[in-house]
Amino acid sequence: MEKIKIRITIAYDGSNYAGWQVQKIGVGVQEKLNEAVKKIFPDASNVEGSSRTDAGVHALGMVAHFEVPAEKLRIPMRKVPLALNAYLPEDIRVMDAKRCPPDFHARFSAKGKQYRYFIWNHPANNPLLRNHVWHIPRKLNLKLMKEAVQPFCRDSRFQVVRGKQKLRIWQYSADTLEMRYKEKRKSYYLYY
C-alpha cells in the first residue's frame, strides 16, 4: 500500500501543555495533533516532531510529519491545515502542509533549530507577555551578561551518542549566538 508523507509546520503556545510528546501525566502537543490527524485521516500514522520541548515551551515553526495511505488522501494539500485546525485547540495551529519525499523525517532531516529566550526587565511584568517572557524586576548587569555568554560564542561542536552512532546535534559560533537589548522596551533577547 502506497503511503504519502505529509510535512506540517506548527505554531503553538505551550502554556497549557506538558511539552511536545504524548505524556502519561499531562497533555502534550503531539497528543492533540494525533487526535486531529486521526479525525481527518483515521488510517494515518502518529505525528512525529522535529524535537521535543519542555512543559510551557512555545513553538513558532516546528516541523512534524505523518503518513497517510495514498487512497485515503482525498483533500487538496492546501486544505490540510484548515481541516486539522478545525479539530485543534486555539493555542495549536498547523500553519502549512506539504507532501514530502518518503525518506523525509522531521527530526533527522532538520537542518537547524533556533531557540529564543526573552527577558522582560521592568518592575512590573507586562500582562500581554507574561506567558512568553522571563520577568526579572531588578536591574540587570548587561556587561556581566555579555561576558557570561562569551564561552558559548566560541566555535564549538556538541555531540550526543545514540547507540553506537555519534550524531552532531549543532554547532554555533559568535555569528549564531547573539544577545540583543532593546532599551526602549527593557527587554532582552537571547537567540541561538
C-alpha positions as CSV (number, residue, x, y, z in Angstrom):
1,M,0.0,0.0,0.0
2,E,1.5,3.3,-1.1
3,K,1.8,6.0,1.6
4,I,2.0,9.7,1.3
5,K,4.2,11.5,3.8
6,I,2.9,15.0,4.9
7,R,5.2,17.6,6.4
8,I,3.4,20.1,8.6
9,T,4.7,23.3,10.2
10,I,3.2,24.0,13.6
11,A,2.9,27.0,15.9
12,Y,1.8,26.7,19.4
13,D,1.6,28.4,22.8
14,G,2.9,25.7,25.2
15,S,1.5,27.3,28.4
16,N,-1.2,24.6,28.8
17,Y,0.9,21.6,27.8
18,A,3.4,19.3,29.4
19,G,5.8,19.6,26.4
20,W,5.7,18.2,22.9
21,Q,5.5,14.4,23.4
22,V,2.5,12.3,24.4
23,Q,2.6,12.2,28.2
24,K,1.5,9.7,30.8
25,I,0.6,12.6,33.1
26,G,-0.5,15.8,31.5
27,V,-1.2,16.6,27.9
28,G,1.4,17.0,25.2
29,V,1.1,19.0,21.9
30,Q,1.8,15.8,19.9
31,E,-1.3,14.1,21.5
32,K,-3.6,16.9,20.3
33,L,-2.1,16.8,16.8
34,N,-2.5,13.0,16.7
35,E,-6.2,13.3,17.7
36,A,-6.8,15.9,14.9
37,V,-4.9,13.9,12.3
38,K,-6.9,10.8,13.1
39,K,-10.2,12.7,12.7
40,I,-9.3,13.7,9.2
41,F,-7.2,10.6,8.3
42,P,-8.2,7.6,10.5
43,D,-5.5,5.4,9.0
44,A,-2.7,7.9,9.4
45,S,0.5,7.2,11.4
46,N,1.2,9.1,14.5
47,V,2.7,12.6,14.2
48,E,6.5,12.7,14.6
49,G,8.1,16.0,15.5
50,S,11.5,17.5,14.8
51,S,12.3,17.7,18.5
52,R,10.9,17.6,22.0
53,T,10.1,20.6,24.1
54,D,9.6,21.0,27.8
55,A,6.4,22.0,29.6
56,G,5.4,25.6,28.8
57,V,7.7,26.0,25.8
58,H,6.2,27.6,22.7
59,A,7.0,27.0,19.1
60,L,6.8,29.3,16.1
61,G,7.8,27.0,13.2
62,M,8.1,23.4,14.5
63,V,8.2,20.8,11.8
64,A,6.5,17.4,12.1
65,H,5.3,14.7,9.7
66,F,2.8,11.9,9.4
67,E,1.9,9.3,6.7
68,V,-1.5,8.7,5.1
69,P,-2.4,5.8,2.8
70,A,-2.5,7.3,-0.7
71,E,-6.1,6.2,-1.4
72,K,-7.2,7.9,1.8
73,L,-5.8,11.4,0.9
74,R,-8.9,12.9,-0.6
75,I,-8.5,16.6,0.2
76,P,-6.1,19.0,-1.6
77,M,-2.9,19.6,0.4
78,R,-3.6,23.3,0.7
79,K,-6.7,22.4,2.7
80,V,-5.0,20.1,5.1
81,P,-4.0,22.9,7.6
82,L,-7.6,24.2,7.6
83,A,-9.0,20.7,8.2
84,L,-6.6,19.9,11.0
85,N,-7.0,23.4,12.7
86,A,-10.8,22.7,12.9
87,Y,-10.0,19.9,15.4
88,L,-7.2,21.6,17.3
89,P,-7.4,24.0,20.3
90,E,-6.8,27.6,19.5
91,D,-3.3,27.5,21.1
92,I,-2.1,25.0,18.5
93,R,-2.1,25.7,14.8
94,V,-0.9,24.0,11.6
95,M,0.5,26.8,9.5
96,D,1.4,24.8,6.4
97,A,1.3,21.3,5.0
98,K,3.3,19.9,2.1
99,R,3.8,16.5,0.5
100,C,7.3,15.4,1.1
101,P,9.6,12.6,-0.1
102,P,9.3,9.2,1.6
103,D,12.8,9.5,3.1
104,F,12.0,12.8,4.9
105,H,12.0,12.7,8.7
106,A,11.1,15.7,10.7
107,R,13.8,15.0,13.3
108,F,16.6,13.6,11.1
109,S,16.1,15.8,8.1
110,A,16.2,19.0,10.2
111,K,18.9,21.5,9.0
112,G,18.8,23.6,12.2
113,K,16.9,24.9,15.1
114,Q,16.7,28.3,16.7
115,Y,15.9,28.9,20.4
116,R,14.8,32.3,21.7
117,Y,14.7,33.3,25.3
118,F,13.1,36.6,26.2
119,I,13.7,38.5,29.4
120,W,11.3,41.3,30.4
121,N,13.4,43.7,32.6
122,H,10.9,46.0,34.3
123,P,9.5,46.4,37.8
124,A,6.1,45.3,36.5
125,N,5.5,42.3,34.2
126,N,3.7,43.1,31.0
127,P,0.4,41.1,31.2
128,L,0.4,40.6,27.4
129,L,3.8,38.9,27.5
130,R,3.5,37.0,30.8
131,N,3.5,33.6,29.2
132,H,6.3,34.4,26.8
133,V,9.0,36.1,28.9
134,W,11.1,35.6,31.9
135,H,10.2,38.5,34.2
136,I,13.2,40.0,36.0
137,P,12.1,43.1,38.0
138,R,15.5,44.1,39.3
139,K,18.2,45.9,37.2
140,L,20.3,43.5,35.1
141,N,24.0,43.9,34.6
142,L,24.2,43.8,30.8
143,K,28.1,43.9,30.9
144,L,28.2,40.8,33.1
145,M,25.6,39.0,31.0
146,K,27.6,39.6,27.8
147,E,30.7,38.3,29.5
148,A,28.8,35.2,30.6
149,V,27.6,34.5,27.0
150,Q,31.1,34.6,25.6
151,P,32.1,30.9,26.2
152,F,29.1,29.9,24.2
153,C,30.2,32.2,21.3
154,R,33.5,30.3,20.7
155,D,33.4,27.8,17.9
156,S,32.2,24.5,19.5
157,R,30.7,21.2,18.4
158,F,28.4,19.2,20.5
159,Q,27.8,15.5,20.1
160,V,25.5,13.1,21.5
161,V,25.9,9.3,21.5
162,R,22.9,7.4,20.2
163,G,23.6,3.7,20.3
164,K,26.9,3.3,18.5
165,Q,26.3,6.2,16.2
166,K,27.6,9.7,17.1
167,L,25.4,12.5,15.8
168,R,26.5,16.1,15.6
169,I,23.5,17.9,17.0
170,W,24.5,21.5,16.5
171,Q,27.4,23.9,16.3
172,Y,27.3,27.6,16.9
173,S,29.7,30.5,16.9
174,A,29.6,34.2,17.5
175,D,27.7,34.5,14.3
176,T,24.8,32.4,15.5
177,L,24.6,33.3,19.2
178,E,23.6,36.9,19.8
179,M,22.2,38.9,22.6
180,R,20.1,41.9,21.9
181,Y,19.0,44.6,24.3
182,K,16.1,46.9,23.5
183,E,16.4,49.9,25.8
184,K,13.0,51.3,24.9
185,R,11.2,48.2,26.0
186,K,13.5,47.0,28.7
187,S,13.6,43.5,27.2
188,Y,16.5,41.2,26.4
189,Y,16.5,38.6,23.6
190,L,18.9,35.7,23.6
191,Y,19.0,33.7,20.3
192,Y,20.9,30.6,19.4
